Structure formats: C-alpha cells, structure tokens
C-alpha cells in the first residue's frame, strides 16, 4: 500500500471514525477511482455521476484529504500570484477574486507583490518554484520574460496578464487598454474639448504604454495635435501623479479636460485640484481609469473606465485550472484573450466653458 493510500484511508469522521473514499464510492454506486475524479475535479465524468458522488459525500460528511491527493497526483494545491502593487484598487479587487475562486476549489494562494521591481519579481518567481506551486498567475516584467520562458519550458503552468509576447507559450489575458483610453478621449472630444491632458501610468508597463498610445490615437483621429506638454507621467503612484497634475495646471494654456490612468493617481489629481482651488467640472473635466465605489459617491460623480477585474480573475484561475487538469492544454491555449472595458458616464466630464467665460 502506498503512502497516499494510507493517508487516504483516514478522512471525514462518522460515528467516531474516519469516513473513507471507498464508502463514498459505494454509496454513490461508482468506483473509487471515479469518486476520486469527481471530488478532485479532474478527468471526465457525467453530470449525473457528479451529483451522485457529491450527494453521497455530503450525506456521509466526507472530508477530502488534500495531503493524500497531493501525494497521489504530485500537486501541492497551491498557486502563486505575483502582482505589482497590492495597494492599488486594480490589484486588490483582482486578488480578492482570485482567492475566492481558488478557495472554492481547494487551492491556496501564495501572494507576491513587487512594487514594480524586476529583482523582487524574480525573487518571488524563484521562491514559488522552490515551493513547488502547481501554477503561477502574473504580469511579468520584460526583464524577467527569459526566466518565465524557462519556467514554461519546464512544464510549469502559467497564465500571463498584461503581456503581448507571443513567444511565451502560455495563455495571455489582457485588457484592451488602448481602445479604452481612446474611447475616453473621444468622449471628451465629443463634448467639445480640444486641450486634453493625460496623467499616464508607468511606461515600463504594458498598460501604461497602451493607455498613452490610445490617448494619442484618439487625438490624431479627431484631427487634434498631440501636444507633449499635455502629457504627464504619474507612474501609477500618488506623489508623481500629484506633481504631474500640478505641472499640467501650471501651463500657460492648461488643459480643459484630463484623463487619469488609474484610481490612485485620480486621488492625487483630485487633491491637487482642491489645493489649487480648481472646480470640477466647472473649470476642468475629468475621466479616470478604474471604477472603485467611491467614484460614484464623490461629488461630482467621476466618469470612469471600468475594468472587469473580478471576471478577469475568474478567467485567469479557470484557465490555469484547465492547464493543471490537462498539461497538454497549456501550449494549445497559448493565445491572447483581449477583455473589453465599460465606460461609465457620470458628472465629472462636461462641455468646456468658453474662453471668455473662463476669464482668459
């Protein structure tokens, strides 16, 4: 008898003893192997079989022994999730959703946060590899793509976010940031704005570059010049975003509208507007990426680009789970999924006042 068989014989408690998987299988009228597949959610089985096994397990108060399953299948039931900034609404929502999805399937999440530092990211990747996680979900920095390629070549399942490198043979899930930014700028152009500024994100990151390119695309399509003086880089951080907003407002001809590229920088921009006595939206219109709850409570309500973080997290985890069930599916599924955003119109963006009414 193998070590896993010994462990498997000691499971849920019934009448002072442990209920075995064999008893669940007998109650459901299936083989032990079939009961194991259903409760471990791997392999193939019919819906009717799943219902019978789950009902038998519930009635017997069977409690799966994850140690035995890990020994048998060579898995740890742990996945790694590596993100850049745990304080960002973007990532906190994603992490909560990943943890909920993982917990529901009996997985533990080992979280690493890098603060956009490639060396920290590499250290987390090495640690996750040493801990023998079953798979990793992450947004890799360009500097660490060669190491990610080595992990993929070793057979480690991965799902990549915010990554366009087709040489990395793993599923990639991206937000259509370029189209989203272009749509936000078009909205401001349609309102009559011609001097539109942007507080852009970290240009070392794909999302930062795509959102800035979308801004440029929309201005060009509208026949408006791309004035580099109207481009501020906030690096997805509060202090740099505050300084970028301040510089834009200090221009001889400041923008009449502003696109801010994440929630943290929006807070910085709003603080800067308050400190300088600039009225929103009377003197400046504003559109922001991310849609945390406070943007609807704020007065005026903030017009936002809503990114479906919960849906992306669930898709990322389910995609990884597919690779774990069928290792051959990893490369076959190495395609890009481009996720659209939703534009939420509130009161912070309005037509610009005339030059005369602004007193200029």
TITIMAR-900083 format. One line per 8 residues: number of its first residue (from 1); for each residue z, y, x of N, C-alpha, C. Coordinates in steps of 0.001 Angstrom, whole numbers. Example, Ala and Ser with C-alpha at 12.3 -4.5 7.8 and 13.67 -1.06 7.14 Angstrom:
BEGIN
1 = 7800 -5690 13190 7800 -4500 12300 7800 -3300 13200  7080 -2250 12850 7140 -1060 13670 7870 30 12900
% end
This chain:
BEGIN
1 = 0 -1193 839 0 0 0 0 1247 877  -892 2191 565 -995 3404 1377 168 4340 1088  334 5328 1984 1402 6303 1804 1217 7063 495  -59 7402 176 -303 8152 -1058 30 7318 -2277  -238 5994 -2231 103 5132 -3356 1607 5104 -3568  2369 5067 -2454 3823 5046 -2566 4319 6321 -3224  3775 7451 -2762 4202 8712 -3336 3792 8806 -4792  2560 8281 -5120 2042 8400 -6472 2892 7637 -7467
9 = 3585 6586 -7031 4381 5789 -7945 5619 6529 -8420  5918 7675 -7802 7121 8415 -8150 6713 9743 -8745  6716 9840 -10085 6183 11033 -10721 7101 11551 -11794  6510 11981 -12959 7293 12552 -14041 8430 11648 -14480  9512 12232 -15008 10718 11471 -15362 10689 11092 -16840  11010 9843 -17146 11087 9366 -18527 12167 8294 -18585  13158 8490 -19471 14269 7537 -19611 14936 7250 -18279  15159 8304 -17514 15869 8172 -16254 15035 7662 -15108
17 = 13738 7460 -15306 12878 7003 -14218 11603 7834 -14209  10821 7692 -13145 9577 8433 -12986 8444 7754 -13746  7713 8535 -14522 6524 8020 -15199 5392 7927 -14185  4672 6813 -14191 3596 6617 -13227 2241 6945 -13841  1285 7175 -12959 -83 7422 -13399 -636 6192 -14125  -184 5008 -13707 -631 3772 -14346 -233 3748 -15821  972 4259 -16133 1426 4294 -17524 593 5270 -18355  228 6404 -17749 -626 7370 -18449 -1981 6748 -18744
25 = -2539 6074 -17746 -3839 5433 -17919 -3793 4387 -19032  -2723 3588 -19050 -2587 2554 -20073 -2492 3171 -21465  -1708 4261 -21581 -1548 4915 -22884 -2858 5532 -23369  -3682 5984 -22418 -4950 6613 -22789 -6081 5602 -22939  -5829 4353 -22510 -6859 3333 -22605 -7970 3494 -21590  -7615 3993 -20399 -8611 4175 -19337 -8074 3568 -18049  -8902 3522 -17036 -8467 3016 -15740 -7594 4050 -15037  -6852 3607 -14023 -6022 4524 -13241 -6906 5545 -12523
33 = -8054 5076 -12019 -8970 5988 -11340 -9489 7085 -12251  -9814 6706 -13518 -10293 7701 -14468 -9201 8704 -14819  -7972 8205 -15021 -6860 9109 -15314 -6637 10080 -14167  -6765 9577 -12927 -6595 10432 -11763 -7667 11515 -11714  -8926 11154 -12032 -10009 12139 -12015 -9792 13228 -13067  -9366 12807 -14249 -9147 13788 -15313 -8027 14749 -14953  -6898 14215 -14508 -5746 15072 -14212 -5950 15865 -12926  -6800 15356 -12031 -7102 16096 -10813 -8302 16999 -10956
41 = -8998 16876 -12130 -10161 17705 -12443 -11249 17596 -11369  -11605 16355 -11027 -12705 16121 -10103 -13510 14933 -10619  -14742 14818 -10173 -15586 13742 -10660 -16084 14024 -12067  -16671 13009 -12697 -17243 13186 -14036 -16472 12365 -15061  -16377 12923 -16275 -15721 12233 -17391 -16091 12982 -18664  -16011 12278 -19778 -16392 12893 -21051 -15257 13754 -21595  -15607 14624 -22526 -14609 15472 -23165 -13598 14630 -23936  -14074 13571 -24593 -13172 12704 -25350 -12161 12028 -24423
49 = -12640 11591 -23245 -11735 10971 -22271 -10717 11984 -21777  -11165 13187 -21490 -10238 14228 -21024 -9124 14463 -22042  -9488 14550 -23302 -8493 14800 -24345 -7495 13651 -24454  -7989 12401 -24362 -7089 11248 -24461 -6101 11214 -23301  -6610 11450 -22098 -5738 11405 -20921 -4725 12535 -20959  -5165 13733 -21275 -4241 14874 -21306 -3188 14693 -22394  -3577 14145 -23544 -2609 13907 -24614 -1590 12848 -24195  -2043 11800 -23519 -1134 10749 -23040 -171 11312 -22001
57 = -688 12125 -21083 168 12719 -20045 1222 13624 -20670  824 14387 -21686 1764 15286 -22339 2839 14515 -23098  2444 13484 -23826 3415 12722 -24614 4401 11969 -23726  3967 11571 -22537 4845 10865 -21602 5595 11809 -20664  5320 13116 -20782 5920 14121 -19898 5601 13803 -18443  4354 13434 -18213 3907 13096 -16858 3751 14373 -16038  4244 14343 -14821 4152 15492 -13920 3373 15085 -12672  2173 15643 -12491 1346 15237 -11340 2056 15492 -10019
65 = 1891 14567 -9108 2461 14706 -7780 1376 15249 -6852  1434 16553 -6574 383 17188 -5788 363 16705 -4333  1523 16293 -3819 1550 15763 -2458 717 14490 -2367  903 13596 -3345 129 12361 -3330 -1358 12641 -3427  -1725 13567 -4303 -3133 13886 -4475 -3714 14480 -3195  -2937 15326 -2533 -3420 15923 -1286 -3624 14870 -214  -2689 13902 -138 -2814 12829 839 -4033 11967 555  -4262 11718 -721 -5361 10850 -1103 -6707 11522 -877
73 = -6813 12805 -1223 -8095 13497 -1180 -8263 14358 63  -7246 14417 926 -7353 15210 2129 -7340 16700 1853  -6648 17125 820 -6591 18538 454 -5162 19035 430  -5036 20354 585 -3713 20977 612 -3379 21690 -686  -4372 21818 -1588 -4209 22586 -2840 -3814 24025 -2535  -4304 24552 -1439 -4074 25954 -1065 -5409 26581 -697  -5617 27817 -1130 -6821 28559 -745 -6400 29876 -105  -7216 30376 790 -6960 31662 1405 -7760 32761 727
81 = -7131 33911 538 -7811 35091 6 -7522 36237 966  -8568 36799 1546 -8414 37873 2531 -9052 39140 1973  -8242 40203 1832 -8729 41464 1273 -8376 42605 2223  -8986 43763 1971 -8818 44878 2900 -7593 45730 2624  -7232 45903 1353 -6166 46861 1030 -5455 46444 -241  -4276 45886 -105 -3536 45372 -1252 -3038 46485 -2169  -3021 47726 -1677 -2545 48842 -2486 -3625 49394 -3412  -4861 49001 -3200 -5975 49501 -3999 -6010 48811 -5351
89 = -6272 49587 -6413 -6443 49010 -7756 -7544 47962 -7732  -8595 48258 -7014 -9718 47332 -6843 -9214 45936 -6468  -8346 45856 -5462 -7919 44566 -4954 -6690 44018 -5655  -5771 44871 -6114 -4587 44331 -6805 -4993 43609 -8087  -5947 44185 -8823 -6433 43522 -10031 -7106 42204 -9682  -7911 42224 -8635 -8604 41013 -8193 -7605 39930 -7793  -6594 40304 -7014 -5617 39331 -6520 -4822 38715 -7671  -4368 39553 -8599 -3617 39014 -9753 -4460 38007 -10524
97 = -5731 38310 -10689 -6612 37424 -11454 -6877 36128 -10702  -7065 36221 -9398 -7259 35013 -8580 -6023 34130 -8643  -4850 34738 -8500 -3612 33956 -8510 -3417 33263 -9854  -3755 33955 -10944 -3618 33346 -12271 -4573 32167 -12425  -5819 32346 -11989 -6803 31269 -12092 -6405 30084 -11220  -5927 30364 -10009 -5543 29297 -9088 -4322 28539 -9598  -3328 29276 -10069 -2110 28639 -10569 -2405 27712 -11736  -3318 28120 -12598 -3661 27295 -13760 -4296 25977 -13361
105 = -4866 25928 -12143 -5484 24686 -11674 -4673 24007 -10588  -3412 24459 -10407 -2528 23800 -9451 -2731 24196 -8009  -3346 25362 -7766 -3587 25821 -6398 -2637 26955 -6023  -2296 27000 -4757 -1508 28091 -4190 -2449 29034 -3451  -2177 30342 -3566 -2981 31335 -2864 -2211 31849 -1652  -2840 31782 -496 -2286 32366 728 -3053 33664 975  -2347 34782 882 -2988 36096 895 -2892 36754 2260  -3993 37349 2680 -4003 38158 3888 -4602 39518 3585
113 = -3976 40586 4065 -4512 41936 3870 -4737 42571 5234  -5926 43149 5443 -6371 43504 6783 -6334 44999 7098  -6198 45860 6087 -6285 47317 6303 -7588 47682 7013  -8658 46949 6681 -9999 47201 7234 -10054 47031 8755  -9150 46224 9300 -9120 45998 10748 -9731 44626 11060  -10888 44579 11745 -11535 43293 12037 -10657 42333 12836  -9848 42834 13750 -8998 41949 14544 -7926 41285 13679  -7348 42061 12757 -6378 41483 11824 -7049 40444 10938
121 = -8245 40758 10491 -9003 39819 9658 -9252 38513 10405  -9662 38612 11662 -9922 37413 12460 -8652 36587 12642  -7526 37265 12842 -6255 36550 12992 -5912 35773 11719  -6160 36385 10557 -5905 35686 9290 -6821 34476 9144  -8080 34626 9507 -9011 33510 9398 -8562 32335 10263  -8114 32634 11462 -7642 31566 12346 -6395 30895 11778  -5495 31705 11220 -4276 31153 10632 -4606 30255 9440  -5513 30710 8588 -5901 29913 7423 -6554 28611 7849
129 = -7346 28667 8904 -7970 27455 9415 -6910 26486 9949  -5923 27014 10676 -4848 26175 11214 -4012 25555 10092  -3861 26291 8977 -3078 25767 7850 -3886 24838 6968  -5142 24620 7355 -5978 23632 6678 -6151 23939 5190  -6401 25214 4864 -6636 25559 3461 -7901 24863 2970  -7982 24657 1667 -9139 23975 1099 -10377 24867 1077  -10180 26175 1020 -11307 27095 982 -10825 28527 1122  -11766 29457 1290 -11426 30868 1501 -12336 31745 650
137 = -11735 32784 59 -12467 33841 -642 -12194 35135 108  -13250 35842 512 -13032 37037 1318 -14268 37927 1328  -14068 39143 1820 -15146 40085 2088 -15170 40312 3599  -15994 39567 4338 -15908 39606 5803 -16470 40897 6392  -15844 41354 7453 -16380 42486 8203 -17579 42004 9014  -18534 42883 9310 -19699 42462 10116 -19299 41868 11461  -18217 42383 12052 -17782 41889 13362 -17387 40413 13321  -16905 39951 12167 -16405 38576 12084 -17380 37614 11416
145 = -18580 38075 11113 -19549 37176 10494 -19889 35967 11369  -19980 36112 12714 -20219 34911 13538 -19117 33862 13385  -17863 34312 13275 -16765 33352 13112 -16822 32709 11721  -17165 33522 10715 -17328 32985 9366 -18420 31918 9355  -19498 32162 10093 -20577 31182 10170 -20085 29873 10781  -19220 29958 11797 -18651 28751 12394 -17802 27981 11380  -17017 28713 10594 -16194 28051 9574 -17073 27350 8548  -18144 28016 8138 -19065 27402 7176 -19734 26172 7770
153 = -20128 26273 9036 -20770 25136 9699 -19823 23948 9836  -18513 24242 9891 -17529 23162 9995 -17296 22465 8660  -17869 23032 7589 -17724 22423 6274 -16671 23060 5397  -16065 24168 5838 -15046 24820 5035 -15707 25594 3893  -15392 25289 2643 -15975 26030 1522 -15493 27483 1514  -16407 28409 1265 -16071 29821 1213 -16883 30497 117  -16312 31560 -444 -17035 32461 -1345 -16900 33852 -756  -18015 34537 -579 -18027 35836 88 -18263 36951 -925
161 = -17513 38022 -765 -17631 39196 -1618 -18182 40351 -796  -18931 41236 -1440 -19464 42428 -773 -20162 42063 531  -21094 41137 443 -21795 40680 1635 -23231 40318 1261  -24195 40837 2036 -25609 40581 1766 -26264 39691 2822  -25490 39153 3745 -26059 38382 4845 -26451 36983 4366  -27759 36789 4147 -28247 35510 3632 -28118 34388 4652  -27877 34726 5935 -27703 33691 6951 -26371 32962 6790  -25434 33573 6091 -24158 32919 5812 -24351 32037 4583
169 = -24402 30728 4804 -24740 29794 3739 -23529 29521 2853  -23221 30537 2043 -22110 30446 1110 -22452 31291 -108  -21880 30986 -1262 -22102 31838 -2436 -21603 33260 -2166  -22373 34255 -2591 -22009 35655 -2407 -21963 36340 -3766  -20865 37033 -4019 -20685 37749 -5283 -20533 39228 -4973  -21477 40022 -5436 -21480 41445 -5133 -21533 42275 -6410  -20886 43428 -6369 -21029 44418 -7432 -22283 45234 -7127  -23022 45591 -8146 -24224 46399 -7944 -23810 47863 -7754
177 = -23176 48115 -6601 -22616 49442 -6330 -23683 50521 -6235  -24815 50175 -5681 -25872 51172 -5517 -26372 51659 -6871  -26631 50719 -7766 -27090 51089 -9107 -25998 51830 -9875  -24735 51428 -9672 -23626 52076 -10376 -23480 53535 -9959  -23555 53794 -8648 -23446 55169 -8163 -24626 56005 -8640  -25815 55416 -8604 -26996 56139 -9077 -26860 56494 -10555  -26323 55562 -11343 -26128 55831 -12764 -25131 56951 -13010  -24063 56990 -12203 -23060 58054 -12348 -23661 59421 -12034
185 = -24476 59476 -10976 -25112 60749 -10613 -26133 61160 -11674  -26888 60204 -12192 -27854 60528 -13257 -27157 61140 -14461  -25957 60627 -14774 -25189 61180 -15891 -24877 62656 -15643  -24484 62975 -14428 -24171 64367 -14089 -25431 65234 -14085  -26526 64679 -13607 -27799 65413 -13631 -28212 65687 -15074  -28059 64697 -15932 -28421 64871 -17339 -27572 65945 -18019  -26360 66139 -17519 -25500 67192 -18068 -25921 68576 -17566  -26799 68598 -16573 -27284 69873 -16062 -26798 70244 -14671
193 = -26071 69362 -14014 -25563 69654 -12666 -26663 69479 -11617  -26697 70394 -10671 -27650 70320 -9569 -26955 70229 -8216  -25756 70804 -8121 -24970 70684 -6883 -23857 69665 -7126  -24152 68433 -6732 -23245 67312 -6987 -22728 66811 -5643  -21430 66859 -5470 -20819 66364 -4244 -20349 64932 -4403  -20037 64308 -3281 -19517 62940 -3303 -18405 62801 -2279  -17338 62111 -2667 -16312 61669 -1729 -16550 60173 -1558  -17231 59817 -485 -17701 58450 -274 -16644 57606 434
201 = -16830 56287 343 -15894 55358 955 -16239 55053 2400  -15534 54088 2938 -15697 53659 4329 -17129 53172 4568  -17841 53819 5485 -19231 53469 5723 -19395 52203 6553  -18299 51648 7037 -18356 50348 7705 -18385 49209 6689  -18092 49525 5422 -18056 48520 4369 -19308 48614 3510  -19742 47475 3002 -20953 47425 2193 -20843 48311 961  -19701 48272 279 -19541 49077 -935 -19636 50564 -618  -19064 50977 509 -19127 52382 899 -20549 52839 1135
209 = -21320 52017 1828 -22711 52369 2117 -23565 52347 851  -23375 51324 21 -24199 51207 -1182 -23954 52353 -2157  -22711 52760 -2304 -22422 53848 -3241 -23010 55169 -2748  -22971 55387 -1457 -23574 56599 -917 -25095 56558 -1063  -25697 55393 -837 -27143 55268 -1000 -27549 55461 -2451  -26733 54966 -3382 -27025 55175 -4797 -26997 56645 -5169  -26047 57372 -4592 -25957 58826 -4776 -27239 59497 -4287  -27689 59130 -3090 -28917 59706 -2539 -30126 59349 -3413
217 = -30174 58084 -3848 -31294 57629 -4677 -31448 58488 -5928  -30337 58718 -6617 -30390 59440 -7891 -30799 60891 -7703  -30296 61530 -6653 -30685 62920 -6393 -32183 63015 -6100  -32668 62112 -5267 -34087 62111 -4918 -34949 61863 -6158  -34532 60903 -6978 -35295 60587 -8188 -35336 61772 -9153  -34274 62590 -9128 -34213 63754 -10018 -34908 64978 -9426  -35438 64830 -8218 -36105 65948 -7570 -35148 66968 -6986  -33911 66553 -6742 -32904 67446 -6172 -32749 67159 -4680
225 = -32467 68176 -3882 -32291 67940 -2444 -30986 67202 -2158  -30993 66393 -1112 -29763 65749 -648 -29163 66657 418  -28164 67434 20 -27510 68386 921 -26362 67665 1628  -26500 67437 2920 -25488 66684 3669 -24128 67368 3632  -24115 68686 3393 -22836 69397 3307 -22039 68976 2084  -22717 68396 1084 -22045 67959 -138 -21549 66520 -48  -21672 65921 1130 -21222 64539 1330 -19941 64550 2159  -18848 64105 1549 -17581 63959 2258 -17228 62489 2369
233 = -16643 62090 3482 -16260 60691 3691 -14740 60576 3586  -14290 59848 2570 -12853 59691 2351 -12289 58366 2810  -13195 57421 3227 -12766 56139 3810 -11862 55305 2911  -11926 55543 1597 -11101 54792 640 -9608 55018 864  -9242 56142 1456 -7844 56450 1751 -7487 57824 1183  -6205 58032 922 -5764 59255 255 -5969 60490 1131  -5387 60503 2323 -5436 61716 3153 -6857 62119 3540  -7691 61183 4028 -9074 61582 4327 -9821 62086 3095
241 = -9538 61493 1935 -10210 61929 705 -9752 63320 289  -8468 63609 486 -7956 64955 176 -8674 65980 1055  -8777 65678 2351 -9442 66610 3276 -10919 66773 2933  -11568 65680 2573 -12986 65748 2217 -13192 66611 974  -12311 66445 -16 -12408 67254 -1237 -12172 68723 -922  -11196 68981 -85 -10880 70360 288 -12064 71029 984  -12728 70297 1857 -13887 70847 2558 -15033 71135 1587  -15242 70265 616 -16298 70485 -374 -16009 71719 -1222
249 = -14759 71894 -1613 -14390 73043 -2438 -14417 74352 -1657  -14368 74241 -325 -14352 75439 516 -15751 75929 880  -16776 75193 484 -18135 75610 780 -18448 76934 93  -19358 77689 702 -19748 78963 93 -20310 78727 -1306  -21082 77657 -1445 -21553 77222 -2770 -20989 75827 -3021  -19807 75744 -3575 -19188 74431 -3790 -19914 73646 -4874  -19701 72367 -4936 -20341 71568 -5984 -19795 71928 -7365  -20621 71714 -8367 -20159 71874 -9754 -19679 70546 -10320
257 = -19984 69460 -9604 -19563 68124 -10035 -19293 67267 -8811  -18462 66254 -9005 -18020 65428 -7883 -18008 63962 -8315  -18558 63103 -7461 -18439 61657 -7623 -17461 61162 -6571  -16391 60492 -7017 -15367 59979 -6106 -15408 58454 -6171  -15428 57810 -5007 -15853 56413 -4939 -14761 55354 -4973  -13512 55702 -5208 -12533 54690 -5621 -11300 55374 -6198  -10417 54561 -6759 -9267 55080 -7509 -8288 55848 -6628  -8036 55347 -5412 -7089 56015 -4527 -7604 57394 -4134
265 = -8885 57491 -3852 -9466 58774 -3488 -9534 59714 -4687  -9641 59162 -5890 -9619 60010 -7081 -8283 60714 -7208  -7206 59983 -6935 -5886 60611 -6949 -5794 61747 -5947  -6380 61536 -4766 -6379 62587 -3742 -7185 63793 -4196  -8360 63547 -4798 -9206 64645 -5263 -8505 65450 -6355  -7864 64762 -7284 -7154 65458 -8361 -5990 66283 -7821  -5296 65749 -6825 -4205 66511 -6213 -4743 67762 -5527  -5878 67625 -4859 -6493 68772 -4190 -6920 69830 -5211
273 = -7509 69396 -6315 -7912 70340 -7366 -6692 71095 -7901  -5605 70363 -8115 -4382 71002 -8612 -3846 72009 -7602  -3807 71623 -6328 -3273 72507 -5288 -4100 73782 -5147  -5384 73687 -5401 -6265 74848 -5247 -6488 75597 -6559  -5868 75107 -7629 -5986 75789 -8914 -7351 75664 -9557  -8060 74565 -9269 -9379 74335 -9852 -9216 73548 -11149  -9764 74076 -12221 -9591 73475 -13544 -10643 72405 -13796  -10179 71253 -14252 -11044 70136 -14598 -11086 70008 -16123
281 = -12249 70002 -16771 -13606 70062 -16226 -14228 71468 -16278  -13419 72502 -16575 -13990 73841 -16760 -14703 74347 -15511  -14112 74108 -14351 -14699 74600 -13106 -15366 73505 -12279  -15009 72270 -12547 -15599 71155 -11801 -15580 69906 -12675  -16731 69223 -12760 -16787 67926 -13442 -16525 66821 -12437  -16006 65710 -12932 -15643 64619 -12019 -15948 63268 -12655  -16543 62381 -11856 -16760 60980 -12221 -16183 60130 -11098  -15500 59041 -11455 -14803 58244 -10444 -15111 56757 -10587
289 = -15139 56077 -9456 -15213 54617 -9456 -13826 54041 -9732  -13823 52872 -10337 -12630 52125 -10774 -12119 52741 -12077  -11449 51926 -12833 -11010 52374 -14153 -9589 51893 -14438  -8611 52297 -13605 -7225 51921 -13902 -6761 52574 -15199  -5695 52057 -15773 -5240 52517 -17090 -4978 54019 -17125  -4470 54581 -16022 -4087 55988 -16051 -5274 56921 -16268  -6494 56469 -15955 -7647 57354 -16129 -7920 57658 -17593  -7476 56776 -18485 -7647 57050 -19918 -6506 57892 -20464
297 = -5325 57866 -19812 -4176 58648 -20265 -4199 60065 -19698  -4821 60230 -18530 -4887 61530 -17870 -5623 62519 -18768  -5242 63791 -18684 -5922 64831 -19459 -6505 65876 -18534  -7826 66030 -18568 -8775 65303 -19428 -8980 63864 -18957  -9343 62985 -19895 -9637 61603 -19520 -10754 61553 -18494  -10622 60653 -17527 -11574 60599 -16417 -12755 59692 -16764  -13957 60221 -16642 -15165 59414 -16769 -15264 58500 -15551  -15456 57211 -15792 -15352 56247 -14691 -16494 55237 -14672
305 = -16632 54610 -13518 -17453 53412 -13353 -16491 52236 -13319  -16514 51425 -14348 -15580 50293 -14449 -16198 49055 -13804  -15485 48486 -12861 -15935 47259 -12203 -15148 46076 -12760  -15809 44997 -13139 -15149 43871 -13812 -14379 42978 -12843  -13261 43470 -12336 -12515 42751 -11300 -12009 41388 -11767  -11494 41321 -12994 -10970 40047 -13492 -12075 39005 -13567  -13220 39408 -14103 -14343 38475 -14223 -14837 38028 -12858  -14870 38961 -11894 -15315 38610 -10540 -14348 37620 -9894
313 = -13049 37844 -10091 -12046 36940 -9529 -12196 35535 -10111  -12364 35456 -11414 -12512 34149 -12052 -13788 33459 -11587  -14872 34234 -11467 -16130 33666 -10993 -15991 33171 -9552  -15317 33967 -8715 -15133 33581 -7313 -14338 32281 -7209  -13240 32179 -7969 -12419 30976 -7883 -13171 29763 -8430  -13833 29925 -9560 -14562 28792 -10147 -15708 28341 -9240  -16346 29302 -8569 -17410 28955 -7631 -16847 28163 -6453  -15688 28601 -5947 -15047 27866 -4855 -14653 26470 -5320
321 = -14143 26375 -6528 -13720 25082 -7065 -14905 24118 -7160  -16050 24645 -7530 -17256 23814 -7591 -17590 23243 -6216  -17461 24072 -5185 -17723 23615 -3820 -16705 22561 -3383  -15463 22691 -3844 -14433 21712 -3486 -14691 20371 -4156  -15162 20394 -5393 -15449 19153 -6107 -16668 18452 -5531  -17659 19258 -5130 -18914 18709 -4614 -19290 19464 -3349  -18858 18971 -2180 -19137 19686 -927 -20615 19991 -725  -21492 19171 -1294 -22919 19413 -1153 -23399 20618 -1927
329 = -22563 21116 -2838 -22968 22259 -3658 -22817 23576 -2926  -22093 23595 -1806 -21826 24846 -1090 -23115 25530 -667  -23964 24804 59 -25196 25427 536 -26189 25598 -600  -26197 24652 -1542 -27118 24769 -2667 -26817 26013 -3497  -25527 26409 -3522 -25115 27571 -4314 -25061 28845 -3475  -25632 28788 -2269 -25557 29935 -1355 -26538 31017 -1783  -26322 31534 -2961 -27160 32592 -3500 -26277 33766 -3872  -26905 34899 -4075 -26156 36110 -4400 -26068 36298 -5910
337 = -24866 36581 -6380 -24668 36974 -7774 -24359 38467 -7775  -25214 39255 -8423 -25052 40701 -8458 -24455 41070 -9813  -23244 41614 -9801 -22489 41863 -11024 -22653 43329 -11449  -23098 43577 -12676 -23241 44962 -13129 -21894 45595 -13461  -21873 46915 -13496 -20668 47669 -13852 -20838 48263 -15247  -19781 48904 -15720 -19807 49567 -17028 -19454 51042 -16850  -20227 51918 -17465 -19972 53352 -17370 -19133 53780 -18566  -17977 54399 -18297 -17039 54792 -19345 -16993 56313 -19421
345 = -17527 56876 -20498 -17602 58329 -20650 -16322 58851 -21307  -15669 59786 -20607 -14501 60471 -21177 -14728 61982 -21047  -13681 62767 -20827 -13814 64219 -20941 -13930 64959 -19612  -13899 64269 -18490 -13844 64975 -17202 -15202 65458 -16703  -16272 65056 -17364 -17616 65484 -16952 -18300 66177 -18122  -18633 67459 -17928 -19258 68278 -18975 -20372 69106 -18338  -21231 69736 -19136 -22255 70615 -18549 -21621 71721 -17725  -22289 72132 -16653 -21710 73189 -15799 -21735 74538 -16494
353 = -20751 75362 -16164 -20785 76738 -16644 -21892 77481 -15916  -22420 78521 -16542 -23447 79323 -15884 -22848 80027 -14681  -23708 80384 -13726 -23247 81087 -12524 -22489 82351 -12907  -22954 83059 -13930 -22305 84312 -14329 -20923 84049 -14879  -20808 83008 -15715 -19501 82749 -16319 -18509 82241 -15305  -19034 81702 -14160 -18109 81268 -13116 -17684 82430 -12234  -18293 83621 -12471 -17889 84776 -11701 -18492 84801 -10320  -19656 84089 -10141 -20307 84098 -8832 -21623 84835 -8904
% end
